[in-house]
């Protein structure tokens, strides 16, 4: 008997699939407990080494329940940093304090949590246990890098999807030091061995020493190849920044040639992007390399998981379709859908709760007029943050027009490495005309090939039938449930060929809802506040002369909000030595560019349809605007609080 599969049947099957997915999602939230703490088990730090303090934790209304927040914090994506039991009992290098202690994690600017059903060991936000091939590991989730906290007058405002202030580079170097001292100092090793091995101590202590030595070597090697070098100079990231692309690239290259060096300096740190409206965007990442069309989100999230310590093997095994890994593809699909419902935080809502000061609506209206006059709206689209059908069409500015620090965009575009296992393979396996990988390759197509291979291979932690059933289900739902079906790249107000890599020499503008909660500013975090963003960049001599300028040095690490400038307050590093001093004179730290309101960066002259007018030579016409003054800067900042 032949059965005809009609469109009605297809709709019925798809509806059943979505219903099952929704049911599974609801069950996922129940994994956080039937009764969930209203504060999401957040810990308020009364005093810390940065001068911050808070007595209460406040969550703004972002359209997530407490259980939904906790699922975001605690769901694994397959990240396997180091063995779990070693991490649980590891001490910091210079004392008996646990590496995972609240005090130490807060010093690294991760967010302490109390123990809960899904987090019984009280790990910080985004630090989770993952099991792979029968072994437990500590790993990171999306929430470790995309949950933030802003303090204001005793209130700790936890923001889901916000940009973390954590210093991952410092964390990993501290982890390396902790592992090495636990190997080198007999008393430290003995304490660790007794806690990890328990009844197996001392019989298995030498086996533990071998494992600990291997783990220490892996972390030291990772840190060595990802040192943020510019020639002979190393430029630390500091709090709230990471060269995620550089480190993901190096993870791919290292796995392509595991027996020989294959890396580039991870030397272009950027601020962690905030996640609200991410599923609604056409392109994501600062340079827009993440195309959200169809399976794009799943590929993007898989690449991210490979970067943050998922295990994977790019040496394809006989009989496999792709590359084996610890990536939990199902959770990545769930995560993307989970984020669709997330709203940006509202200053107005927090002001109504007497958490933040009230917005001066008269001043904000003046700022709105400046926002329009200075063409801010032509790049930064206005959206309704609560509209479930909202969509974001990104506007990109080429490097030559925006003038901001070029390192991130150019490194992502230009970095190359040895093809290793990929040499001779098609760059695009499904394209019969695809060129093949030569001995050396740009890293971007190698990353794409690695991601595609990881997605093709099912989860070997599951039984044979289950792994293939789940693989098919995950791929179908990730594409079918994605609201973004087709994208076009808008560069300098024109539609360009999105498949041309040269168009990646640009940075993306995005809607500014919630921008007040995302300091510091520009893609590389080189301007401490919104107020100072509207000033020009200057030399040190100009600043000394008294010219109104963006600061060339400032401190990062404080969580306390400056409600006037809208950034974090500055404190003296001599009094608070844990603070990081950001120096804009160093490579990758430039605070130049995006100086429209300062009358420096010219704007496009647009026609009635929003397209650039061009001169006789076909070049876009540009004009410089008058610099705004102190009162106008305050008005513009006040308006941005309303978004």
N, C-alpha and C positions, 0 to 999 in steps of 0.2 A: 504494500500500500504506500502510495506517495502522498505526503502531507504538504500542503501549500502553506508557506510561512508568510502570512499577509502582513500589511502595515499595522493592522489592528493587533495582530499577534505580537508584533515587535513592540508596540506601545505597551501591551499588557506585560510582556516580559521585562521591559525597561522599568515599568511602574513597580513590578514586584521586586526587581533588583534594588530600586531606590528605597522601597519600604524596608527591605532587609537591611540595607545600609543604615537607614535611620534607626532601626531597632538595635543594631549592633552599636551605633554611636551612643544611644541611650544607656545600653549596658556598660559601655566604657565609662560613662560618668559615674555609674553606680560603683565602679571599682574604687572610687575615692572615698566611699563610705556612705551609709544611708543618712546619717546625721553629720553634716559638714560644718566645721567651725566657720563662723561668719567672717572672721579675719583671714581666712584661707591659711591658717596656721602661721601667719607672718609674725616675725619677732621684731619688735621695736627696740632699737639700740639706744639706750639712755645717754651714753656718752661714748665717743670713740676718738681715735688718734687724729682725726681730721677736724675736730671741733664741732662735729654734728651731734645732735641729740633729738630724740623724739619720744613722746610718752604714749602716743596712740597711732594705730595704723588705719588709714582711710583708703577705701577703694572708690574711685569715681565710677559713675554708671557707664559701662562700656558694652552693655548688652550680653554679658556673660554672668552666669550664676557662679557661686563659689565652687561648685563641683566642676563646672566647665573650666574655670581658672586652674584648679588643681590638676585636672587631666592634662592641660597644656604644660604644667610644670613637671609632671611625673611620667609622661608617656615616653617610652624609649624609641629611638630611631635606629638603634644598632651601633651606637658609639661605644667603642671598647678602648678606653684610654690606658688603664692598667688593671691588673687583677683586683677584684673588689675587696677581698680580705686584707690585702696589703694596704690599699688606700684607707680602709676603715681604721687601721691601727698605726698608720705612718705618723711619725712625729716631724715637726719642722726641724730644720737643720741645726738651729742654735739653742734649742730648749726641748723639754719634754712635752710641750704643748702639741696636741694633735693637729695635723695639717688641716683636717676638716673642721676644726673648732670654729665656733661662731666668731670669735675675735679675729682669727687669722683669715677666714673667708671674707669677713667684713672689711678687713684691711686691703684685701685684693678687690673689694667692691662687688663681690657676689652677695646675694641677699639671703640672710639666715632664715631658717624655717624651724618650727617645732615638729616633733615627730607626729605622724598621722598614719592612718591605715595603709595608704599607698607609699608612704615615706617613713617607714618605722625607725630608721636610723637618724632622722632629723637632718637630712642633707640639705644644702642650700637650694634655692630655686634653680631648676634645670640640671641638677646633678642627680643621676639615676643609676640604678643597678640594671645591667643588661646581661642576659644569658645567651651564649653562643657556643654551639657544639659542646654542651655540657659543662661549660666553665662560666663563672660569674665575673663581670667586669664593672668598673665604674665608668660612666660615660656622660656625655652632655646632650641635652635636648635643645630644641629651638629656644626654649624659655631662658636658658642660661645667658644667651646673648640678646634676647628680645623681651626682657622684663626690666622695668626701671623703677626707681624710687626718687621722688623729689620731696625734700623736707621743707616745711614752712611753719615756723613758730610752734614747734612741738608736735606737729602732725607729720607722719610719714605717709606720703601719697604713693601707693603702689600702682603702677601703670602697666597693664597687660599689653604686650606687643610693643612696648617702648624700647628705646635704645639703652642697653646696659651701660653702666659706668665701669664695668669690670676691666681689668688689665690682664688679658690672657697671656701675653708675652711674659709678664712678671710672674704670673701663676706657674707657667711651665718651667721657667728658670728656677723658681722656688721649689717646684716639685723635683727637678733634677738634683738640686742641692740636698733635698731631704732624702732622696733615695741613696745618694752617694754616701752621706754621713751615716745612714743606717747600715750600709755595708762596711764602712771604715771604722766605726766606733763600736767596740765590743758590747758596751752597755746598751747602746741603742738597738743593736741587732738582737741582743738577748731579749729585750722587752718586746720587740716586734715579733720575734719567733714564738715566744710564749703565748702572745695574744692570738697570733694567726694559727699556730699549730695545735694549741691546747693540749689534748691528751697525746698527740703525736710528738710533742716535745719531750726530750731532745732528739728522738730517733730520726726525725725528718728534717732537722735543721740544716744539714748540708744541701739537701735538695732545695730547700727554700732559699738558701744563699745563692745557688745557681740561678734560680728563677729571678730573684731580686737583681742579680747582676745583669741578666738579660734585659729586664725591664728598664733598669737604669741606663744601659747602653742605648736602648731604643729611644728613650726620651732625650738623652744627650745628643744623639745623632739628629733627631728631629729639630732640636734647638739650633744645632750647628748649621744645618742646611737652610734654616729659615731666619738666620741672623739678618736683621734689616740693614744691610750694608749699602753704602754709596761709595764705591771705591774702597779706601781703607777706613772710612768713617762709618761708625754704627750709630743709627738714629733711633732711639727707643720710641715705641708707640705711645706709651703713657695710658692713662685711664680713658676708657670709652672708645678706643680705636683698635683696629686690626686690619692687617693686609690679608683678608680672607682669600682673595683670588690668588695671590702669590703662594699662599700655603696650600690651597687646593691644587694648584698647578704642580707644586713640588711633590705632593703626595702621589699624583699620577705619574710623574716622571720617575720617582723613586721606585714605584712598582713596575715600571716598564723595564728598568735595568737594575734589578736588586743587587747586582754584584759590582756595579761601577757607579761613580758619581754622576748625577744627572739632576741639576737644580739651578735655580736662579735666585738672586736675593729677593726676599719677601719684604720689599722696601717701600711700599706705597700704602701706608695705613689710611683707612677711612673710618668715619664714624659708623657705628652699627646702624643700619636702616631701621626705621620703625615699620611695624607690620600691618597696621590697620590699612584697609583698602588694597592690600597686596593682591588678593585674588581678583579684584576688579580692574586691575591695571592691564594694559596691553603689553607693556614691557616693564621689567623690574631690574634691580641692581643700579648702582650709580651711573654706569655707562650703558645701561639698557641691554646688556648682552643676554638677559633672560627673557626670551620671547614666551609670553603666556598663552600663545595659541595652542589649542588641542592638548597634546601631551607635554607641552612646555613646562607647566608647574611640577609635574612629576620628575622630569629630567633635572630641573633646577634644584629641587629638594634632594634628589639623589646625589647630585654633585656636592651639595652642602654636607650631606651625611658622610660621603667619602672624605671630605676635608676635615671633619671633626672626629676622626679616629675610628670610623668603621673599618673592619677588617675586609680586605679584598685581595684577589689574586688575578692579575691580568695575563697569566700564563694559562690559556684555555685548556681544560682537561678533556681527554677523549670522550666523545659522546655528549658533551655539554653544548648548549646553544650559545651561552654567554660566559660571564665571569662570576665565579662564586664570591659571595660577600656576606657580611653580617647585617647589611642594610635591611630594615624592616619596612618594606615598600608599602604594606597595608597601612601602617601608622602614618607614613608620609601622605598618603591619599586622604586619610581621615583628618590629618592636620590642616591640609589646604582647605578642606571643606569647613573645618572648625573655624578657620580665620575669616570665612565669608561673613560671619555674623558679628565680628568684632567692630565696635565703634571707636573712634578717636576719643580721648578724654576731653571734657568740656570745662573750661575755666568758669564759665557762667554757672554751671551746675554746682561746682565746688564753692563758688562765692555764695550761692543761695544756702549752702550748708554751713556758711561762716568758716570754711576752711581756708579760702583765699580771699583777698580783698576784692571789693566790688569793682566792676568795670565802669569807668567813666564813659557813659554812652554818648554824651555830646562830643567828647574828645575822640571817641572811636569813630563817630560819623565823619569827623574831619579827616581822620586817618583813612577811611574808606575812599574818600575823594582823592587823596594823594595816591592811594593804591591804583586807582583807575587812571589818573593823570600820568603816572609814571609807567604805565603799561604792564604792571605786575600781573594783571589778570590774563594777559595774552599767553603767558607761560604757565602760570599757576591757576589751573582751572578751579572754579568754584563748584563744589558738590554738596549734596545733602548727606551728611555723615550717617544718617539713620535710614536712608533709602535702600531697601534690600536689592533694588534693581540698578543701583548706581554703577556707572562704568567710567573709567579714567583713560583718556587718550593722552599719552605722554607727549610733551614737547621737549625736544632735545636742542641744546645749544652746542655748537661746535667749539672746540677748544680755542680757536682763534677769535671767536666772537665773545665768549664768556670770560676768558683770561684767567681762570682759576688753575690751581696746581695740576699739572698734566700727568703726574707719575702714574696714578691708578689707571687711567684710560690707556696710556701708551704702553705700560707694562703688560696689561691684559692683551693688548693687540700685538705687541712685538715679541714677547718672550717665546723662545724656542728651546728644544731639547732633543735628546736622542729618542728615536722611535722604538728601539728595543723590540719587545714582543710584537709590536704592530707593523714592523717593517715588512713591506710587500703586501699588506692587507689593503683592501679598498677603504678609502677615507669614508665613503658613504656606502655601506654594504649593499643596500637595496637599489642602488643606481648602477645599471650596467656600464655606464660611461664614466663612472667615478675614477679619478686618478687614485694612485696607491701611495701609501706612506713610503717615503724614501728613508734614508738612514737618519736624517734629522727632520724635525717637523715643528711648525708653530704649535704651541701647547693647546690652544683653543680647540682645534679639531681632535687632538688626542684625548682631551677631556670629554668631548662629545662622544667619541667612540667608546671610551671606558664606561660612561654613563649608560649608553645604549646596551652595551654588553651586560652590565650589572642588572639592568631592568629585564633583559631577556631570560636570565637564569633564575630558576625558582629557588625558594628558601630550603636549603638542605638541612635545616633544623626540623623540618616537617617530614611526615611520611610521603611516599611517592605520589599517591593519588591526591592527597591534600595539597601538596606543594603546587601541583599543576592546576588544580581547581582554583586555588587562591590566586595564582599568578594570572590566569585568564580573567578572573573577576576583578582583580586590582587594575589591570590595564584597561579593561572596558569601562569601569566606573570612573577612572581618572580622566579619561577622554570625554565620555558622555556627560559627566556631571560638571565639566568645565564650562563656565558661561562665556569664555572668550573663544570664539570659533575662528576668527580671522583678524589679523593685525596688519597695520601699515605703519611704517616708521616716519615720524615727522621731525625733520632736522632743519633748524633755522627757518621754520614756517613753510617748508616745502616737503612733499612726500618723496622719499628717496628709496632706492633699492635696499631693502633690509638685509639682503644676502651679501652685500658688499662690505667686507670687513672694515673698510676705511670709514664707514659711517659710525663705527664704534669710538672714533676719536672725538668724543662728545660726552656731555653730562646731562642728566635728566632733571627736568623740573617736575614737580608733582603738586597736587593740591596741598594747601597749607593748613587744613583742619588738624588741630592738635600740635601745631608747630611750636607753640609756647612751651611744650613739655619735652623738647628734643635738643636742648643746648648741649654742646656748643655747635656752631653753625658753619656753613659751607661743607662740601662733601668730606673734607679732611679734618673737620673740627677745629679750624684755625681761627675762628672768631668767637669770643666767649659769650656774646649776648646779641639779641635782636637789635637793640639800640646801636651797638657798635658795628653791626653789619651794614648799617646805612651811612657809615663814615668811609673815608678813603683809606687805602693802605699807604703807608709812608715809611720813609727812612727813619732811623733812630735820631738823626740830626734834626729832622723836621719835628719829631715828637718833642725833643728837648727844647726846640724853639717855641713851643706852645701851640703848634698847629693841632686842630681837632682831627684825630686819627684813630684807626683801629690799633689796639695794643700789639706790640711785637713780642711781648712776653707776658704770660699770665699763668695762673695755677689751675690745675684740674684735679678733681678728686672730691671736692666738697659737694654735698647734696642740697645744701640750703639754697632756696630760691631767692633771687633778687627780683621782687615783683615790679620794679620800675623799669629796669633795663631788660628784664626777662632773660635771665641766664642764671648761672650759679654764682654765689658771692665769692669774692676773692679773699684769700687769707694768706698770711705771711708764712712762707715755707721755713723760715728760721724758727718759728714757733711750732709749726706742724710739719715736721720733716718727711712725713709719709706722702705729702702732696707732690704732684708732678709739675715741673715747670715746663710749659710749652714754649718753645723758641721758634718763632716763625722764620728765622733766618736760615734754619737748617733745611737740607733737601727733603722734599715731600711735605714740608710744613708751611708752604707759602700761604699767606693770607690775602694775596692779590686776587683781583677779578670780582665779577658780580658787583661792580661799583656804580650801578645805574643811579641810585639815589644820591650818590656823592658827585655826580656829574662827570665821572671818569669813563666808565664803560658806555659806549654808544648803544642806542637801541635801533631796531629796524623801523623803517618807515613802511607802514602796512596800508594796503588798500581796504576798501569797504568789506571785502571778503576775508580779510586777515592774511593776505598773501603779500610777500615783500615786493615793493616797487624797485625797479632796477634802472640803472643808467644805460647810456648808449653802448657800453662795453658788456652789458649783461650782469654787472656787479650790483648786489643789493645796496639800496640807498640807506644811509645811517644818519643818526643825529644824536648829539649829546644834550642831555637835559640839565637844567640848572640844579646845583646841589641844594638839598633841603637843609633847613636849619634845625636848631635844637628843639624848638616847639613842634616842628613838623615830624621830627624823628619820634618824639614822645607820642604824637597822635597816631603815627603809623604803627608803633608798637601796641598802642591801646587797641587799635582795630584788629591786629593779629590775635589778640587775646580772645576775640569773639568767635574766631573760626574753629 
